[in-house]
Amino acid sequence: MQITILVGTMTGTAEIVAGDVKKALAAEGHAVDVLLMDNLKADVFQRPGAFLICTSTYGQGDVPDNARDFHADLVAARPDLGGKLAGVIGLGDSTYADTYNHGGMQFEQILSELGATLVGERLAHNASGTTLPEEDAVVWALEWVKLASPLAQAA
Ligand SMILES: Cc1cc2nc3c(=O)[nH]c(=O)nc-3n(C[C@H](O)[C@H](O)[C@H](O)COP(=O)(O)O)c2cc1C
């Protein structure tokens, strides 16, 4: 399966996570591209295959700076993402109790509104927890791809 990982990050953690997920999925035979969200537009969803959003949360539950324009373009352009398979890896910190993982949630919400099929449950990594985000994300992504692959073949 072709998979595009779209990365929203402030201090690079989500990019590291995406790199490890790419390696794990590539080892299973998938063709994976990692794209930082900087300068992306909604038309990136015209790429074939499935999509993973890998993003942290900043400010008052906002998407990271490099994801703002991309998120805003999705909200404004409202492309029809019907038939597109997607998954969300969210990074956050539960010390921000009121806005915990809202960055991932915001992407989940707009993708769902635009008709994408969200495969699996959004991963919410907690930086105040005891696990490493890249390790949790690799385990999650290997399950996600097992769910997504048959759906991609059926499409
Ligand atoms: C200034 C600042 C604000 C943050 N705000 C939130 C927040 O509102 N909600 C949340 O869940 N995490 C928040 N975080 C935690 C980050 O999302 C988390 O540390 C993440 O792993 C960082 O990933 P990145 O390096 O890819 O940006 C914040 C972190 C910082 C430094």
PDBQT file of the ligand as one rigid body, heavy atoms in Angstrom, charges set to zero:
ROOT
HETATM    1  C1  LIG A 201       4.600  25.447  24.947  1.00  0.00    +0.000 C 
HETATM    2  C2  LIG A 201       3.983  24.092  24.843  1.00  0.00    +0.000 A 
HETATM    3  C3  LIG A 201       2.599  23.979  24.739  1.00  0.00    +0.000 A 
HETATM    4  C4  LIG A 201       1.982  22.717  24.680  1.00  0.00    +0.000 A 
HETATM    5  N1  LIG A 201       0.618  22.637  24.633  1.00  0.00    +0.000 NA
HETATM    6  C5  LIG A 201       0.031  21.413  24.663  1.00  0.00    +0.000 A 
HETATM    7  C6  LIG A 201      -1.397  21.308  24.714  1.00  0.00    +0.000 A 
HETATM    8  O1  LIG A 201      -2.143  22.289  24.741  1.00  0.00    +0.000 OA
HETATM    9  N2  LIG A 201      -1.930  20.051  24.740  1.00  0.00    +0.000 N 
HETATM   10  C7  LIG A 201      -1.165  18.913  24.725  1.00  0.00    +0.000 A 
HETATM   11  O2  LIG A 201      -1.700  17.818  24.756  1.00  0.00    +0.000 OA
HETATM   12  N3  LIG A 201       0.200  18.999  24.664  1.00  0.00    +0.000 NA
HETATM   13  C8  LIG A 201       0.819  20.208  24.642  1.00  0.00    +0.000 A 
HETATM   14  N4  LIG A 201       2.178  20.292  24.592  1.00  0.00    +0.000 N 
HETATM   15  C9  LIG A 201       2.990  19.041  24.569  1.00  0.00    +0.000 C 
HETATM   16  C10 LIG A 201       3.502  18.660  23.173  1.00  0.00    +0.000 C 
HETATM   17  O3  LIG A 201       2.442  18.465  22.250  1.00  0.00    +0.000 OA
HETATM   18  C11 LIG A 201       4.308  17.349  23.301  1.00  0.00    +0.000 C 
HETATM   19  O4  LIG A 201       5.432  17.579  24.129  1.00  0.00    +0.000 OA
HETATM   20  C12 LIG A 201       4.754  16.776  21.971  1.00  0.00    +0.000 C 
HETATM   21  O5  LIG A 201       5.360  15.506  22.178  1.00  0.00    +0.000 OA
HETATM   22  C13 LIG A 201       5.730  17.682  21.242  1.00  0.00    +0.000 C 
HETATM   23  O6  LIG A 201       5.929  17.175  19.943  1.00  0.00    +0.000 OA
HETATM   24  P1  LIG A 201       6.746  17.983  18.808  1.00  0.00    +0.000 P 
HETATM   25  O7  LIG A 201       8.190  18.032  19.256  1.00  0.00    +0.000 OA
HETATM   26  O8  LIG A 201       6.591  17.142  17.567  1.00  0.00    +0.000 OA
HETATM   27  O9  LIG A 201       6.135  19.318  18.630  1.00  0.00    +0.000 OA
HETATM   28  C14 LIG A 201       2.796  21.540  24.680  1.00  0.00    +0.000 A 
HETATM   29  C15 LIG A 201       4.189  21.671  24.751  1.00  0.00    +0.000 A 
HETATM   30  C16 LIG A 201       4.780  22.916  24.845  1.00  0.00    +0.000 A 
HETATM   31  C17 LIG A 201       6.300  23.004  24.957  1.00  0.00    +0.000 C 
ENDROOT
TORSDOF 0
